[in-house]
Amino acid sequence: MFVVLGATGNTGSAVVETLLSKKQLVRVIVRSADKGAGWKAKGTDVAVASLDDVPALTKAFEGAKGLYLLVPPNYGAEAWLADQRQRMDRAAEAVQKSGVDHVVLLSSVGGHLHGGTGPIRAASYGEHALGCHAKRLTILRPCYFMDNWAPVIGAAKAQGVLPTFIAPPAKIPMISTKDIGRIGAEQLMTGGYGKQIVEMAGPEEYSPDQAAAALSQILGKTVTAQHAPLSAVVPTFKSFGFSDEAARLFEEMYTAFSKGAIGYERPDKLVRGTVTLGDALRAMV
């Protein structure tokens, strides 16, 4: 049986759907029974546990031949990095106590770096924490999620603008969460060995200008990428309910990306997804 944490999210749900399509036995971990009702109807086992409850997590992990693990962030936490590291530590403790054979961990591009990377610092910490306890560890390092465009599609529809902190003509690696989940499921079924790093991207690199052009075609109206200054990152994210620390970490991350300071450890070994930016945006719309 494979266990999936985060099944109600984008990548986790894609992991479960892929495993079920391959006739694999799956247990999903949810915070309440009602959140698992849909998955139970599809034939999965459902375990109720939270990242704050190590005994419940340990029990949910037991008997698994593979675990898909992501640690959802609480961006409202005032001491965000410390809070996220504590969640990583509890997950690692449950992995150790459960004896699960193989962990597929969702990390991030730049996970091998140790400073100046904003919220990616928590992913780096998680790689280390799990590396100390997992028997076999496969680390997934995706790039910018195509799904990150979803919150600003409303502005594209209403005002014809696509707000972005990325320079509009700059092409960067982007990937669909469906590809991340599919690749994660494939890694689970392969079984892993030792410690592996899987860095991933979409079929090609894309720019905000290309995202705006794709939305123009999908919506049947002109959409233009609108470059927001990095000085707007903190107030923008705080308006979303992020704590001051979390918002400033995102400012640090966008600044590092703008300087080219965050990238892949082994760009020559990238695993490419198949979902194009146009297809991903069409699904979001």
C-alpha positions, 0 to 999 in steps of 0.5 A: 500500500502507498500512503499519500499525505496532502491528497486534498491538494493539487500535487497530492491528488494527482499522486492518488489519481495516478496510483489508482489508475495503476490499480495500486492500493492507496491510503490517504491522510486527511485532517478530518473524515469528511475531507476523505469521503470522496477518496473513500468512495474511489476505493482508498483507505482513509486515515485521519491525522494532522502534522501536529500528532506524531502518534497518529501520523506514525500509525497512518504511515505504518505498513506502507511500502511508499509514502508521498510526503509534503508539509503544507505551510501555515503562511499565517504563522508569525515565526513561519520558518520555525513553525515549518521546521517543527512540522518537518521534524514531526513528519521525520519522527513519524517516518522513523517510528513507522519504519516506512521503507521509501519516502518521496518528499516534495521539496523545491528547486534550489533545495540544495541551497542554504540561505537567501532563498526565502521559503525554500529554506524550509524545503532545504531543512526538510530534505536534511531532516528526512535524510536523517531518518528515511531508509530510502528517500526520493526528493522532488524538486519542481520549479515554479508551479503553473498553478500559481497563475490561478489567483490572478486569472480573475484580474485577467478576466476583469481588467485584461492584466496579468500581475506578476513579480517576474519580468514579463519577457523572462522565460523560466521553468514552470511545471503543472502540479499534475505532472509533479503528482504523476512523476511522484507516483511513478517514483513511488511505484519504482521503489527508489534506492538510497537518496535520489534527487529528481529535478523537474520542469515543464515541456519548455520554459515560459514567460509571463508574456506567454502566459498572457498571450495564452490567456488572451486566446483562451478568454478571447480578449487581450491580456497583458502581463503587468510587472509589479516591483519587488517592493510590492511583494510584502504588502501584496502577500500580507493582504493575502493573510501571510504573516510579516515574516512569511511575506518577507521570505517571499520577497527574498525568494523573488529577489533571488530569482530575479538575480539568477541565484536560485536554480537546479543542482543538476540541470542536465538531468531534468525530468520534463513534464508533458502538460503545456502552460496553455493546457494548464491555464485552460483547465484553471479558467 
